[in-house]
Amino acid sequence: MKYLITVFLLSLTLSIVAQENSDEYKQVEFFKLNESNDLFTYWYQSDKYFTDGIHLEFVHHIFNNKIADKALLGFDTKYKDFGLSFNHDMYTPDNTETSDVDSTDRPYAGQLYFTYKKVSNQFFRARKLSTVLSIGIQGPAAMAGKAQNFVHKAVDNPTSKGWDNQLSNGLIIDYEVEYMAMIPLWSPVNELHYIANAHIGTLNTSAEIGFRFKFGRYTDSYMNYYGIANDRNQHNFTAADISKMNKHRRKIIPKHIRNQSLDLQADYLNRRMGRKFQLYFFTEGTLSYVLHDGSVQGSLIQFSPNIYEYTYSDYGHAKLLGRYGFVVQYSHFYFEYARYLQNDSYQHHGVFGYGKIILSWVF
């Protein structure tokens, strides 16, 4: 824990020297509480596998410094956003009633880590590159068992009996890159994207492909982190900017306006990017192949041996993940609900799921 606090303070020290250029893009800034739990679901509710996650994220220009900008991959563009988050994740087996080691079920695992994130956008080309560096620890030092059982007792739910058998302490140093780009099937009320993700580190190593779709009233996914309305930027798109957009990208503008002058199209885009109210629905599907799942096998850098001795052949490596939900934003307040469904890659029967609630305040 002292190690994680040291890393956190060091990142703040490096970041505080960053200066905001008032003549350039002002990144979106917000605080986000992200809670994932099977309690946020109605069907396919399952208190197993990934069972709970709490993420606190602070996105602010102070995290934009030369070291982070060089260490985290991104496009050569001024449209860059940086953030730091604190994360606590918990994994439990299907059977949480026994205190014995069960080699037929997945192990208990708790993770406590910080992530440093950079998101860069090429607005006119509709491309996004997100890079994440994670540093932390997996094992009893993450205090996941104590946290989960404290909550279960508070809400009068059964406690998990086997946390004494969780994976031992191991180091988390992971690096993740995700690329997202437009599929040219857009309109002013819907977006379709393809995504590709590569993740490598001491905890997880995987590759992923998939799609994202959203429908409703929104700004644009390539404006900043998530297309969050941002009062700090007064957009001043011009006719020259509109001319940079190809015919597919320009479909963000309604057809009757696209048939008018470039100046009128720029006026529409400026109004759209300044929307204070957003309401849209989204869905996502991904297929990933996992070379190493540290929540099952343990970290590649263990501080002590694990009770469990799982190998590559003891669990499935192809994972299907589905996600759907909705977002509401009005001015500074942002709310998101998402439902996750994933195939059972350990015992190979059925699917399991959980829900996620996100509350954000945009500065």
Secondary structure as UniProt FT lines:
FT   HELIX           2..15
FT   TURN            16..17
FT   TURN            22..23
FT   STRAND          30..37
FT   HELIX           38..40
FT   STRAND          49..59
FT   HELIX           61..63
FT   HELIX           66..71
FT   STRAND          80..92
FT   TURN            103..104
FT   STRAND          109..122
FT   TURN            123..126
FT   STRAND          127..138
FT   HELIX           140..142
FT   HELIX           144..154
FT   TURN            155..156
FT   HELIX           163..165
FT   STRAND          170..182
FT   TURN            188..189
FT   STRAND          190..201
FT   STRAND          204..217
FT   TURN            221..222
FT   TURN            231..232
FT   HELIX           239..243
FT   TURN            247..248
FT   HELIX           249..252
FT   HELIX           255..258
FT   HELIX           262..273
FT   STRAND          277..293
FT   HELIX           294..297
FT   HELIX           312..314
FT   STRAND          318..330
FT   TURN            331..332
FT   STRAND          333..343
FT   STRAND          351..362
//
